[in-house]
Amino acid sequence: MRKILIIGSGKSSSYLIKYLLDKSTLENLYITVGDLSINNAKKLINNHKHAEAIEFDVFDADTRATAIKKADIVVSMLPARFHIEVAKDCILYEKNMVTASYVSSEMQALDKEAKAKGLILMNEIGVDPGIDHMSAMQVLDDIRDKGGNVILFESFTGGLVAPESDTNLWNYKFTWNPRNVVTAGQGGAAKFLQEGTYKYIPYHRLFRRTEFLHIDGFGRFEAYANRDSLKYQSVYGLDDVKTLYRGTMRRVGFSRAWNIFIILGMTDDSYTIDDSENMSYRDFVNAFLPYSHTDSVELKLRHALKIDQDDIVWDKLEELDIFNPNKHVELKKATPAQILQKILMDSWTLAQDDKDMIVMYHKFGYELNGKKHQIDSNMVVLGEDQTYTAMAKTVGLPVATAALAILNKKITTPGVQIPITREVYEPILKELESFGVVFNEKEVPYLGYNPLNN
């Protein structure tokens, strides 16, 4: 049997494992799922005759080498920073590898050796990055094939809560790593192109410079800019594009309320707070406000940030129970961001019967025969339950289909790569359609760049 090693059985692995197990008889596959804690791996393989769960410590060189040597292809679903340990062994033992994470500089450094050995190290083949690459390149290549010149490209993705599970004023719950949500946008100004001009949004203004989007059947959304929209400019063949903007989607109103935390300093992850384990949530809020022997914490906050009593932002803050003197942080030497994350997890953790939602939206502007045209393309995927989430589907299925395509030699180009070629995106997007991951494309009148960010 052909052996696939999957390292990591976290939240994004459910559909990946199920897909390969469902194909195991037809494709003659044996799936080994390795994890430091194998309980979830055992649950996901569910005693399948073509699968086993093993204890796997990525830092145990002997265990890692033994498992990788036995495999025909390796799928790493570890945290991004750990992929490189696996990749080096894949190079050493001449195994192809697939991950959903961004290409790191250490991973890119393996490109020459991978090509020399005819190996594929496929990265960025989850949802974002991943499905965004493939769906965008398919339309961009179609435009170019008919002689069009791309002048505008915008792309947005959001991991959100499904409408039927949208039960709080923020219209948001954690569907992925909460830490990434709390620290989003930090580490430099957001950079993008608008009508041939470089634009920058510093972090303290990021969540007040949003634009609005509409998805048929799902209503209105807002988007804030990703840190570097130009990262894929050359990769996508958009060196001459006039407008290039990538962003993250939320429901309208989220960003204005989130900006309160930024103004106060609650998203800062650069220092720790003394005696944080004994702080109440109310103490935490008060730590960022001026002293007053008469005014309450609520009054000081309202005055400091000029929040009217009838402003829904105030209702959103109260909904989080951040003024509660009886709830405690219970985290030693915690950063403000870590404390905020704990507070938010009380309110934004998905309930057992909650469902999540992935939304993606692309806008393409192009010139053809002297006229300007626009294509809008969007995708919405709803989760089934807490195990088979929309996030797990849109991350895990592209990884699984890529791994099988490489194993079947349908993808053969060697090297460290991302899924931007027809060889990769055409079969994978077609396969994803059978699982309900479908893009709705339509020609609309050319509108150009959103005027909100002029």
Buried (B, 14 or more C-beta within 10 A) or exposed (E): EBBBBBBBBBBBBBBBBBBBBEBBEEBEBBBBBBBBEBEBBBBBBEEBEBBBBBEBEBEEEEBBEEBBEEBBBBBBBBEBEBBBBBBBBBBEBEBBBBBBBBBBEEBEEBBEBBBEEEBBBBBBBBBBBBBBBBBBBBBBBEBEEEEBEBBBBBBBBBBBBBEEBBEBBBBBBBBBBBEEBBBBBBEEBBBBBBEEEEBEBEBEBBBBBBBEBEBEEBEEBBBBBBBBBBBBBEEBBBEEBBBBBBBBBBBBBBBBBBBBBBBBEBBBBEEBBEEBEEBBBBBBBBBBBEEEEEBEBBEBBBEEBEBEEEBEBBEBBEEBBBBBEEBBBEBEEBBBBBBBBBBBEEBBEBEEEBBBBBBBBBBBBBBEEEEBBBBBBBBBBBBBEBBBBBBBBBBBBBBBBBBBBBBEEBBEEBBBBBBBBEBBBBBBBEBBEEBEBBBEBEEEEBEBBBEEBE
